[in-house]
Each structure stands twice: as C-alpha cells, then as structure tokens.
Amino acid sequence: MNNLKGLLRIRIKRGVNLAVRDINTSDPYIVVRMGKQEVYDHDFFSTDDKMGDSEFYILPFLEGLKMNLKSVPSGTVITQIKPSKSNCLTEESIITWRNNAVVQDLRLRLRNVECGEIEIELHWIDVPGCNLV
C-alpha cells in the first residue's frame, strides 16, 4: 500500500432504457474495470446475458485532482467534457469541486446493444498521508 494515492468511489446512480434480456424484464448488474464498464443481466439458471459496454476517460478527472482547490467555493466547475465520437457520453460531463471533493457526473451510452444508458458518479477520497502528485 506504499503506492496508495487515494480512493476512487464509483457510484452507479441508475440505468436508463436498458435492454430486456429475460421475458419481460432484466435484473442488470455492472462490472467495473479500469476504464470500462460492462452491464449484464443476472440469471440463476443460465449464463448471464451481456447488456452492453461503455468506456470513459479518467484523465480529466485526475488532472482536476492535482489542482489546489481547497480555497475555492463548493460547486466550482473544474472542467467540462463534451460528448464526441471518441467517448460514450450522451451529454456534457462536468467535473466540479463539491463539498471539499472532486466529483464527476457521467451519463454513458451502452455500446454493442440495442439501447441503454448508465449514470455514474466519480468521487475522489483523500487518504491521510498520501499525495496524488
């Protein structure tokens, strides 16, 4: 744990218009990998059905962490990331300084599936005695 810089909390807020993989519904869950999320439908009696995947870039978030923001007011916008062909954003993603923490809200389109989006929040947690820089 000598290389620990802090903790990244990823909060899955909700899924929107997710694909149906069972008869009338689905019971989705998300697998988070560094830089990629995959959504599956959980099944008890057969293999889980993939319900799409999505990617986002964490570099703008990490750059915001390196800024000295302790004296700026809560709610200050650090940066904005616009949707493009190179990301899965469905709308502009805003990174803010909120309640003494760097926070990013993202709404991501699921790929390789007929429909679906997920909303997530990134929140950095400082670990006492650790430096990001």
N, CA, C and O atoms as CSV, one atom per row, in Angstrom:
chain,resi,resn,atom,element,x,y,z
A,1,MET,N,N,0.810,-1.196,0.000
A,1,MET,CA,C,0.000,0.000,0.000
A,1,MET,C,C,0.857,1.264,0.000
A,1,MET,O,O,0.328,2.357,0.200
A,2,ASN,N,N,2.175,1.140,-0.221
A,2,ASN,CA,C,3.029,2.319,-0.265
A,2,ASN,C,C,2.695,3.225,-1.428
A,2,ASN,O,O,2.963,4.424,-1.356
A,3,ASN,N,N,2.116,2.698,-2.506
A,3,ASN,CA,C,1.792,3.491,-3.682
A,3,ASN,C,C,0.380,4.059,-3.645
A,3,ASN,O,O,-0.050,4.685,-4.614
A,4,LEU,N,N,-0.344,3.861,-2.564
A,4,LEU,CA,C,-1.721,4.336,-2.453
A,4,LEU,C,C,-1.764,5.854,-2.490
A,4,LEU,O,O,-1.084,6.518,-1.707
A,5,LYS,N,N,-2.563,6.404,-3.397
A,5,LYS,CA,C,-2.698,7.855,-3.545
A,5,LYS,C,C,-4.028,8.355,-3.001
A,5,LYS,O,O,-4.156,9.530,-2.657
A,6,GLY,N,N,-5.004,7.487,-2.921
A,6,GLY,CA,C,-6.350,7.830,-2.505
A,6,GLY,C,C,-7.292,6.763,-3.024
A,6,GLY,O,O,-6.852,5.745,-3.557
A,7,LEU,N,N,-8.572,6.990,-2.872
A,7,LEU,CA,C,-9.571,6.019,-3.311
A,7,LEU,C,C,-10.542,6.664,-4.286
A,7,LEU,O,O,-10.969,7.802,-4.093
A,8,LEU,N,N,-10.881,5.936,-5.323
A,8,LEU,CA,C,-11.865,6.396,-6.287
A,8,LEU,C,C,-13.177,5.672,-6.003
A,8,LEU,O,O,-13.266,4.452,-6.133
A,9,ARG,N,N,-14.188,6.438,-5.615
A,9,ARG,CA,C,-15.518,5.871,-5.388
A,9,ARG,C,C,-16.305,6.021,-6.683
A,9,ARG,O,O,-16.418,7.120,-7.226
A,10,ILE,N,N,-16.846,4.913,-7.173
A,10,ILE,CA,C,-17.688,4.925,-8.364
A,10,ILE,C,C,-19.083,4.555,-7.918
A,10,ILE,O,O,-19.338,3.428,-7.494
A,11,ARG,N,N,-19.971,5.501,-8.017
A,11,ARG,CA,C,-21.365,5.280,-7.601
A,11,ARG,C,C,-22.211,5.087,-8.859
A,11,ARG,O,O,-22.284,5.971,-9.713
A,12,ILE,N,N,-22.833,3.944,-8.959
A,12,ILE,CA,C,-23.745,3.680,-10.062
A,12,ILE,C,C,-25.089,4.267,-9.646
A,12,ILE,O,O,-25.729,3.768,-8.720
A,13,LYS,N,N,-25.512,5.321,-10.327
A,13,LYS,CA,C,-26.733,6.010,-9.935
A,13,LYS,C,C,-27.982,5.319,-10.472
A,13,LYS,O,O,-28.944,5.093,-9.738
A,14,ARG,N,N,-27.956,4.979,-11.788
A,14,ARG,CA,C,-29.109,4.289,-12.348
A,14,ARG,C,C,-28.831,3.871,-13.786
A,14,ARG,O,O,-27.924,4.383,-14.441
A,15,GLY,N,N,-29.630,2.936,-14.251
A,15,GLY,CA,C,-29.654,2.543,-15.648
A,15,GLY,C,C,-30.908,3.108,-16.283
A,15,GLY,O,O,-31.955,3.187,-15.639
A,16,VAL,N,N,-30.809,3.503,-17.548
A,16,VAL,CA,C,-31.928,4.122,-18.248
A,16,VAL,C,C,-32.175,3.360,-19.541
A,16,VAL,O,O,-31.250,3.126,-20.319
A,17,ASN,N,N,-33.439,2.973,-19.769
A,17,ASN,CA,C,-33.839,2.331,-21.023
A,17,ASN,C,C,-32.968,1.111,-21.348
A,17,ASN,O,O,-32.558,0.919,-22.492
A,18,LEU,N,N,-32.694,0.294,-20.330
A,18,LEU,CA,C,-31.847,-0.881,-20.530
A,18,LEU,C,C,-32.561,-1.942,-21.366
A,18,LEU,O,O,-33.784,-2.073,-21.317
A,19,ALA,N,N,-31.788,-2.680,-22.115
A,19,ALA,CA,C,-32.343,-3.735,-22.959
A,19,ALA,C,C,-32.965,-4.839,-22.105
A,19,ALA,O,O,-32.476,-5.143,-21.017
A,20,VAL,N,N,-34.031,-5.427,-22.601
A,20,VAL,CA,C,-34.693,-6.543,-21.921
A,20,VAL,C,C,-34.000,-7.829,-22.358
A,20,VAL,O,O,-33.862,-8.086,-23.554
A,21,ARG,N,N,-33.568,-8.630,-21.399
A,21,ARG,CA,C,-32.879,-9.873,-21.709
A,21,ARG,C,C,-33.629,-11.107,-21.207
A,21,ARG,O,O,-33.328,-12.223,-21.628
A,22,ASP,N,N,-34.583,-10.922,-20.331
A,22,ASP,CA,C,-35.430,-12.017,-19.887
A,22,ASP,C,C,-36.787,-11.838,-20.567
A,22,ASP,O,O,-36.893,-11.033,-21.492
A,23,ILE,N,N,-37.798,-12.539,-20.155
A,23,ILE,CA,C,-39.081,-12.496,-20.847
A,23,ILE,C,C,-39.655,-11.082,-20.899
A,23,ILE,O,O,-39.947,-10.585,-21.987
A,24,ASN,N,N,-39.824,-10.427,-19.761
A,24,ASN,CA,C,-40.395,-9.083,-19.727
A,24,ASN,C,C,-39.484,-8.045,-19.092
A,24,ASN,O,O,-39.787,-6.853,-19.131
A,25,THR,N,N,-38.394,-8.472,-18.519
A,25,THR,CA,C,-37.570,-7.565,-17.731
A,25,THR,C,C,-36.130,-8.061,-17.726
A,25,THR,O,O,-35.794,-9.025,-18.414
A,26,SER,N,N,-35.304,-7.413,-16.963
A,26,SER,CA,C,-33.930,-7.839,-16.742
A,26,SER,C,C,-33.544,-7.483,-15.318
A,26,SER,O,O,-34.157,-6.610,-14.702
A,27,ASP,N,N,-32.538,-8.151,-14.799
A,27,ASP,CA,C,-32.011,-7.821,-13.480
A,27,ASP,C,C,-30.519,-7.511,-13.653
A,27,ASP,O,O,-29.666,-8.356,-13.378
A,28,PRO,N,N,-30.212,-6.282,-14.115
A,28,PRO,CA,C,-28.851,-5.932,-14.505
A,28,PRO,C,C,-27.909,-5.723,-13.326
A,28,PRO,O,O,-28.327,-5.408,-12.212
A,29,TYR,N,N,-26.635,-5.909,-13.610
A,29,TYR,CA,C,-25.575,-5.537,-12.689
A,29,TYR,C,C,-24.416,-5.031,-13.528
A,29,TYR,O,O,-24.371,-5.283,-14.733
A,30,ILE,N,N,-23.482,-4.327,-12.919
A,30,ILE,CA,C,-22.374,-3.710,-13.643
A,30,ILE,C,C,-21.055,-4.264,-13.139
A,30,ILE,O,O,-20.842,-4.408,-11.935
A,31,VAL,N,N,-20.180,-4.568,-14.071
A,31,VAL,CA,C,-18.809,-4.947,-13.783
A,31,VAL,C,C,-17.954,-3.745,-14.162
A,31,VAL,O,O,-17.964,-3.314,-15.314
A,32,VAL,N,N,-17.215,-3.204,-13.198
A,32,VAL,CA,C,-16.391,-2.035,-13.473
A,32,VAL,C,C,-14.937,-2.486,-13.579
A,32,VAL,O,O,-14.394,-3.129,-12.680
A,33,ARG,N,N,-14.334,-2.132,-14.694
A,33,ARG,CA,C,-12.908,-2.339,-14.897
A,33,ARG,C,C,-12.302,-0.972,-15.122
A,33,ARG,O,O,-13.003,-0.049,-15.537
A,34,MET,N,N,-11.043,-0.822,-14.863
A,34,MET,CA,C,-10.426,0.482,-15.064
A,34,MET,C,C,-10.645,0.925,-16.505
A,34,MET,O,O,-10.055,0.378,-17.436
A,35,GLY,N,N,-11.504,1.925,-16.671
A,35,GLY,CA,C,-11.768,2.469,-17.990
A,35,GLY,C,C,-12.903,1.818,-18.741
A,35,GLY,O,O,-13.256,2.305,-19.815
A,36,LYS,N,N,-13.509,0.730,-18.241
A,36,LYS,CA,C,-14.578,0.077,-18.989
A,36,LYS,C,C,-15.597,-0.521,-18.021
A,36,LYS,O,O,-15.234,-1.150,-17.026
A,37,GLN,N,N,-16.873,-0.315,-18.329
A,37,GLN,CA,C,-17.934,-0.926,-17.545
A,37,GLN,C,C,-18.689,-1.867,-18.466
A,37,GLN,O,O,-18.870,-1.578,-19.649
A,38,GLU,N,N,-19.119,-2.965,-17.935
A,38,GLU,CA,C,-19.954,-3.888,-18.689
A,38,GLU,C,C,-21.216,-4.146,-17.892
A,38,GLU,O,O,-21.155,-4.341,-16.678
A,39,VAL,N,N,-22.352,-4.149,-18.558
A,39,VAL,CA,C,-23.632,-4.369,-17.900
A,39,VAL,C,C,-24.138,-5.753,-18.311
A,39,VAL,O,O,-24.158,-6.095,-19.493
A,40,TYR,N,N,-24.538,-6.528,-17.329
A,40,TYR,CA,C,-25.044,-7.878,-17.567
A,40,TYR,C,C,-26.414,-8.030,-16.925
A,40,TYR,O,O,-26.767,-7.310,-15.991
A,41,ASP,N,N,-27.170,-8.976,-17.444
A,41,ASP,CA,C,-28.420,-9.404,-16.832
A,41,ASP,C,C,-28.100,-10.660,-16.037
A,41,ASP,O,O,-27.604,-11.635,-16.602
A,42,HIS,N,N,-28.372,-10.655,-14.756
A,42,HIS,CA,C,-28.073,-11.793,-13.889
A,42,HIS,C,C,-29.142,-12.873,-14.037
A,42,HIS,O,O,-30.334,-12.601,-13.902
A,43,ASP,N,N,-28.710,-14.079,-14.311
A,43,ASP,CA,C,-29.616,-15.221,-14.439
A,43,ASP,C,C,-29.207,-16.322,-13.462
A,43,ASP,O,O,-28.020,-16.606,-13.297
A,44,PHE,N,N,-30.190,-16.933,-12.822
A,44,PHE,CA,C,-29.915,-18.005,-11.891
A,44,PHE,C,C,-29.684,-19.344,-12.589
A,44,PHE,O,O,-28.872,-20.145,-12.126
A,45,PHE,N,N,-30.379,-19.597,-13.683
A,45,PHE,CA,C,-30.373,-20.924,-14.280
A,45,PHE,C,C,-29.628,-21.006,-15.609
A,45,PHE,O,O,-29.563,-22.081,-16.206
A,46,SER,N,N,-29.071,-19.909,-16.081
A,46,SER,CA,C,-28.295,-19.922,-17.319
A,46,SER,C,C,-27.195,-18.877,-17.214
A,46,SER,O,O,-27.115,-18.152,-16.222
A,47,THR,N,N,-26.351,-18.798,-18.228
A,47,THR,CA,C,-25.283,-17.806,-18.187
A,47,THR,C,C,-25.874,-16.402,-18.260
A,47,THR,O,O,-26.933,-16.182,-18.849
A,48,ASP,N,N,-25.172,-15.472,-17.656
A,48,ASP,CA,C,-25.632,-14.087,-17.659
A,48,ASP,C,C,-25.548,-13.502,-19.062
A,48,ASP,O,O,-24.614,-13.794,-19.809
A,49,ASP,N,N,-26.521,-12.682,-19.414
A,49,ASP,CA,C,-26.583,-12.060,-20.732
A,49,ASP,C,C,-25.921,-10.687,-20.688
A,49,ASP,O,O,-26.213,-9.869,-19.816
A,50,LYS,N,N,-25.027,-10.449,-21.643
A,50,LYS,CA,C,-24.392,-9.138,-21.727
A,50,LYS,C,C,-25.417,-8.113,-22.205
A,50,LYS,O,O,-26.168,-8.359,-23.149
A,51,MET,N,N,-25.435,-6.959,-21.535
A,51,MET,CA,C,-26.393,-5.899,-21.851
A,51,MET,C,C,-25.695,-4.639,-22.332
A,51,MET,O,O,-26.270,-3.553,-22.261
A,52,GLY,N,N,-24.469,-4.760,-22.818
A,52,GLY,CA,C,-23.762,-3.610,-23.364
A,52,GLY,C,C,-22.494,-3.289,-22.599
A,52,GLY,O,O,-22.246,-3.828,-21.521
A,53,ASP,N,N,-21.699,-2.406,-23.172
A,53,ASP,CA,C,-20.487,-1.935,-22.517
A,53,ASP,C,C,-20.298,-0.459,-22.823
A,53,ASP,O,O,-20.932,0.095,-23.721
A,54,SER,N,N,-19.419,0.161,-22.065
A,54,SER,CA,C,-19.189,1.585,-22.207
A,54,SER,C,C,-17.796,1.906,-21.699
A,54,SER,O,O,-17.241,1.164,-20.889
A,55,GLU,N,N,-17.233,3.001,-22.168
A,55,GLU,CA,C,-15.927,3.459,-21.698
A,55,GLU,C,C,-15.981,4.946,-21.386
A,55,GLU,O,O,-16.788,5.688,-21.947
A,56,PHE,N,N,-15.108,5.364,-20.483
A,56,PHE,CA,C,-14.914,6.792,-20.253
A,56,PHE,C,C,-13.454,6.997,-19.901
A,56,PHE,O,O,-12.766,6.076,-19.459
A,57,TYR,N,N,-12.995,8.221,-20.104
A,57,TYR,CA,C,-11.605,8.553,-19.830
A,57,TYR,C,C,-11.504,9.238,-18.484
A,57,TYR,O,O,-12.244,10.179,-18.198
A,58,ILE,N,N,-10.588,8.764,-17.661
A,58,ILE,CA,C,-10.452,9.282,-16.302
A,58,ILE,C,C,-9.403,10.391,-16.209
A,58,ILE,O,O,-9.298,11.046,-15.172
A,59,LEU,N,N,-8.632,10.610,-17.262
A,59,LEU,CA,C,-7.556,11.595,-17.222
A,59,LEU,C,C,-8.022,13.003,-16.835
A,59,LEU,O,O,-7.371,13.621,-15.993
A,60,PRO,N,N,-9.113,13.550,-17.400
A,60,PRO,CA,C,-9.554,14.889,-16.965
A,60,PRO,C,C,-9.887,14.935,-15.465
A,60,PRO,O,O,-9.637,15.943,-14.804
A,61,PHE,N,N,-10.444,13.856,-14.939
A,61,PHE,CA,C,-10.756,13.771,-13.518
A,61,PHE,C,C,-9.463,13.823,-12.693
A,61,PHE,O,O,-9.379,14.547,-11.700
A,62,LEU,N,N,-8.460,13.049,-13.116
A,62,LEU,CA,C,-7.178,13.018,-12.401
A,62,LEU,C,C,-6.476,14.375,-12.465
A,62,LEU,O,O,-5.841,14.789,-11.495
A,63,GLU,N,N,-6.586,15.061,-13.592
A,63,GLU,CA,C,-5.996,16.395,-13.706
A,63,GLU,C,C,-6.664,17.367,-12.736
A,63,GLU,O,O,-5.995,18.232,-12.169
A,64,GLY,N,N,-7.961,17.233,-12.542
A,64,GLY,CA,C,-8.673,18.068,-11.581
A,64,GLY,C,C,-8.212,17.819,-10.156
A,64,GLY,O,O,-8.202,18.734,-9.331
A,65,LEU,N,N,-7.830,16.584,-9.865
A,65,LEU,CA,C,-7.352,16.249,-8.521
A,65,LEU,C,C,-6.035,16.951,-8.188
A,65,LEU,O,O,-5.752,17.242,-7.026
A,66,LYS,N,N,-5.242,17.217,-9.214
A,66,LYS,CA,C,-3.927,17.822,-8.989
A,66,LYS,C,C,-3.996,19.322,-8.741
A,66,LYS,O,O,-3.000,19.930,-8.350
A,67,MET,N,N,-5.155,19.924,-8.963
A,67,MET,CA,C,-5.310,21.368,-8.754
A,67,MET,C,C,-5.473,21.661,-7.264
A,67,MET,O,O,-6.026,20.850,-6.521
A,68,ASN,N,N,-4.993,22.814,-6.841
A,68,ASN,CA,C,-5.151,23.233,-5.448
A,68,ASN,C,C,-6.505,23.928,-5.327
A,68,ASN,O,O,-6.629,25.107,-5.660
A,69,LEU,N,N,-7.510,23.209,-4.857
A,69,LEU,CA,C,-8.883,23.715,-4.856
A,69,LEU,C,C,-9.420,24.000,-3.452
A,69,LEU,O,O,-10.590,24.352,-3.301
A,70,LYS,N,N,-8.603,23.858,-2.454
A,70,LYS,CA,C,-9.080,23.984,-1.069
A,70,LYS,C,C,-9.754,25.321,-0.778
A,70,LYS,O,O,-10.638,25.391,0.076
A,71,SER,N,N,-9.349,26.389,-1.480
A,71,SER,CA,C,-9.898,27.714,-1.170
A,71,SER,C,C,-11.031,28.139,-2.106
A,71,SER,O,O,-11.573,29.233,-1.946
A,72,VAL,N,N,-11.401,27.300,-3.081
A,72,VAL,CA,C,-12.480,27.686,-4.000
A,72,VAL,C,C,-13.830,27.240,-3.431
A,72,VAL,O,O,-13.896,26.256,-2.694
A,73,PRO,N,N,-14.896,27.952,-3.766
A,73,PRO,CA,C,-16.210,27.601,-3.217
A,73,PRO,C,C,-16.741,26.279,-3.771
A,73,PRO,O,O,-16.434,25.892,-4.899
A,74,SER,N,N,-17.534,25.604,-2.965
A,74,SER,CA,C,-18.188,24.375,-3.391
A,74,SER,C,C,-19.092,24.673,-4.579
A,74,SER,O,O,-19.783,25.691,-4.603
A,75,GLY,N,N,-19.084,23.780,-5.562
A,75,GLY,CA,C,-19.883,23.969,-6.762
A,75,GLY,C,C,-19.092,24.552,-7.925
A,75,GLY,O,O,-19.628,24.711,-9.022
A,76,THR,N,N,-17.823,24.871,-7.693
A,76,THR,CA,C,-16.987,25.416,-8.753
A,76,THR,C,C,-16.743,24.364,-9.830
A,76,THR,O,O,-16.353,23.235,-9.531
A,77,VAL,N,N,-16.976,24.744,-11.085
A,77,VAL,CA,C,-16.743,23.837,-12.214
A,77,VAL,C,C,-15.253,23.824,-12.532
A,77,VAL,O,O,-14.653,24.873,-12.769
A,78,ILE,N,N,-14.664,22.642,-12.536
A,78,ILE,CA,C,-13.246,22.480,-12.858
A,78,ILE,C,C,-13.068,22.380,-14.369
A,78,ILE,O,O,-12.246,23.085,-14.955
A,79,THR,N,N,-13.842,21.505,-14.989
A,79,THR,CA,C,-13.786,21.336,-16.438
A,79,THR,C,C,-15.067,20.669,-16.928
A,79,THR,O,O,-15.843,20.117,-16.148
A,80,GLN,N,N,-15.263,20.737,-18.232
A,80,GLN,CA,C,-16.427,20.128,-18.876
A,80,GLN,C,C,-15.937,19.273,-20.033
A,80,GLN,O,O,-15.051,19.683,-20.783
A,81,ILE,N,N,-16.506,18.101,-20.176
A,81,ILE,CA,C,-16.165,17.211,-21.280
A,81,ILE,C,C,-17.405,17.041,-22.144
A,81,ILE,O,O,-18.464,16.640,-21.662
A,82,LYS,N,N,-17.261,17.348,-23.408
A,82,LYS,CA,C,-18.386,17.267,-24.342
A,82,LYS,C,C,-18.463,15.874,-24.964
A,82,LYS,O,O,-17.437,15.217,-25.139
A,83,PRO,N,N,-19.672,15.420,-25.299
A,83,PRO,CA,C,-19.811,14.142,-25.999
A,83,PRO,C,C,-19.133,14.219,-27.367
A,83,PRO,O,O,-19.147,15.257,-28.027
A,84,SER,N,N,-18.541,13.100,-27.775
A,84,SER,CA,C,-17.899,13.047,-29.088
A,84,SER,C,C,-17.907,11.602,-29.577
A,84,SER,O,O,-18.358,10.704,-28.866
A,85,LYS,N,N,-17.415,11.384,-30.773
A,85,LYS,CA,C,-17.345,10.024,-31.315
A,85,LYS,C,C,-16.312,9.184,-30.585
A,85,LYS,O,O,-16.354,7.956,-30.657
A,86,SER,N,N,-15.370,9.835,-29.871
A,86,SER,CA,C,-14.319,9.087,-29.175
A,86,SER,C,C,-14.676,8.748,-27.723
A,86,SER,O,O,-13.884,8.106,-27.033
A,87,ASN,N,N,-15.855,9.168,-27.251
A,87,ASN,CA,C,-16.271,8.780,-25.902
A,87,ASN,C,C,-17.726,8.310,-25.940
A,87,ASN,O,O,-18.397,8.459,-26.961
A,88,CYS,N,N,-18.206,7.757,-24.859
A,88,CYS,CA,C,-19.574,7.219,-24.788
A,88,CYS,C,C,-20.537,8.166,-24.085
A,88,CYS,O,O,-21.639,7.761,-23.714
A,89,LEU,N,N,-20.139,9.421,-23.896
A,89,LEU,CA,C,-21.002,10.372,-23.203
A,89,LEU,C,C,-22.249,10.681,-24.025
A,89,LEU,O,O,-22.177,10.869,-25.240
A,90,THR,N,N,-23.389,10.729,-23.348
A,90,THR,CA,C,-24.632,11.117,-24.019
A,90,THR,C,C,-24.906,12.607,-23.846
A,90,THR,O,O,-25.694,13.194,-24.588
A,91,GLU,N,N,-24.256,13.205,-22.871
A,91,GLU,CA,C,-24.401,14.632,-22.600
A,91,GLU,C,C,-23.104,15.125,-21.980
A,91,GLU,O,O,-22.240,14.331,-21.608
A,92,GLU,N,N,-22.975,16.435,-21.871
A,92,GLU,CA,C,-21.774,17.021,-21.299
A,92,GLU,C,C,-21.547,16.495,-19.881
A,92,GLU,O,O,-22.483,16.408,-19.086
A,93,SER,N,N,-20.313,16.152,-19.575
A,93,SER,CA,C,-19.942,15.692,-18.243
A,93,SER,C,C,-19.175,16.811,-17.554
A,93,SER,O,O,-18.225,17.356,-18.116
A,94,ILE,N,N,-19.582,17.149,-16.347
A,94,ILE,CA,C,-18.979,18.260,-15.615
A,94,ILE,C,C,-18.235,17.726,-14.402
A,94,ILE,O,O,-18.764,16.937,-13.620
A,95,ILE,N,N,-16.993,18.177,-14.268
A,95,ILE,CA,C,-16.186,17.854,-13.094
A,95,ILE,C,C,-16.220,19.079,-12.193
A,95,ILE,O,O,-15.880,20.181,-12.623
A,96,THR,N,N,-16.630,18.886,-10.940
A,96,THR,CA,C,-16.789,20.007,-10.014
A,96,THR,C,C,-16.041,19.771,-8.717
A,96,THR,O,O,-15.689,18.643,-8.370
A,97,TRP,N,N,-15.814,20.854,-8.019
A,97,TRP,CA,C,-15.327,20.824,-6.642
A,97,TRP,C,C,-16.563,20.947,-5.774
A,97,TRP,O,O,-17.186,22.008,-5.722
A,98,ARG,N,N,-16.926,19.860,-5.087
A,98,ARG,CA,C,-18.174,19.819,-4.325
A,98,ARG,C,C,-17.910,19.263,-2.939
A,98,ARG,O,O,-17.429,18.138,-2.800
A,99,ASN,N,N,-18.219,20.037,-1.920
A,99,ASN,CA,C,-18.053,19.606,-0.526
A,99,ASN,C,C,-16.640,19.080,-0.252
A,99,ASN,O,O,-16.455,18.006,0.320
A,100,ASN,N,N,-15.651,19.872,-0.680
A,100,ASN,CA,C,-14.234,19.551,-0.476
A,100,ASN,C,C,-13.787,18.267,-1.174
A,100,ASN,O,O,-12.906,17.563,-0.680
A,101,ALA,N,N,-14.393,17.967,-2.318
A,101,ALA,CA,C,-14.004,16.779,-3.087
A,101,ALA,C,C,-14.189,17.049,-4.580
A,101,ALA,O,O,-15.038,17.845,-4.979
A,102,VAL,N,N,-13.388,16.380,-5.387
A,102,VAL,CA,C,-13.545,16.426,-6.836
A,102,VAL,C,C,-14.583,15.371,-7.211
A,102,VAL,O,O,-14.454,14.203,-6.842
A,103,VAL,N,N,-15.622,15.795,-7.952
A,103,VAL,CA,C,-16.737,14.915,-8.307
A,103,VAL,C,C,-17.026,15.062,-9.796
A,103,VAL,O,O,-17.007,16.169,-10.336
A,104,GLN,N,N,-17.296,13.933,-10.456
A,104,GLN,CA,C,-17.690,13.971,-11.866
A,104,GLN,C,C,-18.941,13.138,-12.066
A,104,GLN,O,O,-19.012,11.988,-11.633
A,105,ASP,N,N,-19.932,13.731,-12.728
A,105,ASP,CA,C,-21.146,13.015,-13.097
A,105,ASP,C,C,-21.060,12.662,-14.571
A,105,ASP,O,O,-20.709,13.506,-15.396
A,106,LEU,N,N,-21.381,11.406,-14.908
A,106,LEU,CA,C,-21.328,10.945,-16.287
A,106,LEU,C,C,-22.602,10.208,-16.645
A,106,LEU,O,O,-23.147,9.460,-15.833
A,107,ARG,N,N,-23.073,10.421,-17.857
A,107,ARG,CA,C,-24.171,9.633,-18.417
A,107,ARG,C,C,-23.599,8.988,-19.678
A,107,ARG,O,O,-23.254,9.672,-20.641
A,108,LEU,N,N,-23.505,7.647,-19.650
A,108,LEU,CA,C,-22.819,6.900,-20.697
A,108,LEU,C,C,-23.767,6.043,-21.513
A,108,LEU,O,O,-24.638,5.369,-20.963
A,109,ARG,N,N,-23.598,6.071,-22.803
A,109,ARG,CA,C,-24.362,5.229,-23.725
A,109,ARG,C,C,-23.725,3.836,-23.721
A,109,ARG,O,O,-22.503,3.700,-23.763
A,110,LEU,N,N,-24.563,2.820,-23.669
A,110,LEU,CA,C,-24.073,1.451,-23.757
A,110,LEU,C,C,-23.894,1.073,-25.225
A,110,LEU,O,O,-24.758,1.352,-26.055
A,111,ARG,N,N,-22.775,0.440,-25.535
A,111,ARG,CA,C,-22.476,0.010,-26.894
A,111,ARG,C,C,-22.759,-1.484,-27.030
A,111,ARG,O,O,-22.930,-2.197,-26.041
A,112,ASN,N,N,-22.803,-1.931,-28.276
A,112,ASN,CA,C,-22.979,-3.353,-28.592
A,112,ASN,C,C,-24.284,-3.913,-28.033
A,112,ASN,O,O,-24.365,-5.074,-27.634
A,113,VAL,N,N,-25.295,-3.061,-28.017
A,113,VAL,CA,C,-26.623,-3.435,-27.543
A,113,VAL,C,C,-27.613,-2.472,-28.205
A,113,VAL,O,O,-27.225,-1.388,-28.642
A,114,GLU,N,N,-28.874,-2.858,-28.280
A,114,GLU,CA,C,-29.845,-2.033,-28.990
A,114,GLU,C,C,-30.214,-0.736,-28.265
A,114,GLU,O,O,-30.595,0.234,-28.920
A,115,CYS,N,N,-30.113,-0.690,-26.937
A,115,CYS,CA,C,-30.448,0.530,-26.206
A,115,CYS,C,C,-29.863,0.461,-24.803
A,115,CYS,O,O,-29.453,-0.601,-24.335
A,116,GLY,N,N,-29.834,1.602,-24.149
A,116,GLY,CA,C,-29.436,1.649,-22.751
A,116,GLY,C,C,-28.366,2.676,-22.440
A,116,GLY,O,O,-27.475,2.940,-23.246
A,117,GLU,N,N,-28.475,3.248,-21.252
A,117,GLU,CA,C,-27.515,4.210,-20.729
A,117,GLU,C,C,-27.331,3.939,-19.243
A,117,GLU,O,O,-28.200,3.364,-18.588
A,118,ILE,N,N,-26.183,4.365,-18.725
A,118,ILE,CA,C,-25.961,4.294,-17.280
A,118,ILE,C,C,-25.482,5.659,-16.792
A,118,ILE,O,O,-24.762,6.370,-17.494
A,119,GLU,N,N,-25.893,6.004,-15.589
A,119,GLU,CA,C,-25.451,7.234,-14.943
A,119,GLU,C,C,-24.554,6.850,-13.782
A,119,GLU,O,O,-24.923,6.038,-12.933
A,120,ILE,N,N,-23.360,7.448,-13.757
A,120,ILE,CA,C,-22.419,7.168,-12.680
A,120,ILE,C,C,-21.853,8.462,-12.126
A,120,ILE,O,O,-21.933,9.516,-12.758
A,121,GLU,N,N,-21.279,8.364,-10.932
A,121,GLU,CA,C,-20.615,9.496,-10.294
A,121,GLU,C,C,-19.251,9.038,-9.811
A,121,GLU,O,O,-19.132,8.010,-9.144
A,122,LEU,N,N,-18.226,9.803,-10.148
A,122,LEU,CA,C,-16.880,9.563,-9.645
A,122,LEU,C,C,-16.630,10.538,-8.504
A,122,LEU,O,O,-16.981,11.715,-8.590
A,123,HIS,N,N,-16.026,10.042,-7.445
A,123,HIS,CA,C,-15.780,10.861,-6.252
A,123,HIS,C,C,-14.430,10.439,-5.689
A,123,HIS,O,O,-14.231,9.267,-5.370
A,124,TRP,N,N,-13.514,11.369,-5.565
A,124,TRP,CA,C,-12.188,11.055,-5.026
A,124,TRP,C,C,-12.183,11.188,-3.522
A,124,TRP,O,O,-12.704,12.161,-2.976
A,125,ILE,N,N,-11.589,10.206,-2.841
A,125,ILE,CA,C,-11.461,10.221,-1.381
A,125,ILE,C,C,-9.990,10.289,-1.049
A,125,ILE,O,O,-9.242,9.364,-1.363
A,126,ASP,N,N,-9.557,11.375,-0.415
A,126,ASP,CA,C,-8.171,11.505,0.012
A,126,ASP,C,C,-7.887,10.539,1.152
A,126,ASP,O,O,-8.718,10.344,2.039
A,127,VAL,N,N,-6.716,9.943,1.120
A,127,VAL,CA,C,-6.266,9.088,2.206
A,127,VAL,C,C,-5.213,9.888,2.968
A,127,VAL,O,O,-4.227,10.323,2.374
A,128,PRO,N,N,-5.405,10.089,4.272
A,128,PRO,CA,C,-4.449,10.901,5.044
A,128,PRO,C,C,-3.025,10.393,4.862
A,128,PRO,O,O,-2.753,9.196,4.952
A,129,GLY,N,N,-2.116,11.345,4.602
A,129,GLY,CA,C,-0.709,10.999,4.457
A,129,GLY,C,C,-0.304,10.626,3.040
A,129,GLY,O,O,0.873,10.369,2.789
A,130,CYS,N,N,-1.249,10.589,2.109
A,130,CYS,CA,C,-0.941,10.228,0.728
A,130,CYS,C,C,-1.063,11.456,-0.168
A,130,CYS,O,O,-1.913,12.317,0.058
A,131,ASN,N,N,-0.217,11.531,-1.177
A,131,ASN,CA,C,-0.232,12.617,-2.140
A,131,ASN,C,C,-0.482,12.068,-3.522
A,131,ASN,O,O,0.095,11.046,-3.893
A,132,LEU,N,N,-1.344,12.734,-4.307
A,132,LEU,CA,C,-1.625,12.300,-5.678
A,132,LEU,C,C,-0.473,12.655,-6.603
A,132,LEU,O,O,-0.181,11.917,-7.544
A,133,VAL,N,N,0.175,13.764,-6.346
A,133,VAL,CA,C,1.195,14.283,-7.262
A,133,VAL,C,C,2.409,13.387,-7.322
A,133,VAL,O,O,3.359,13.683,-8.048
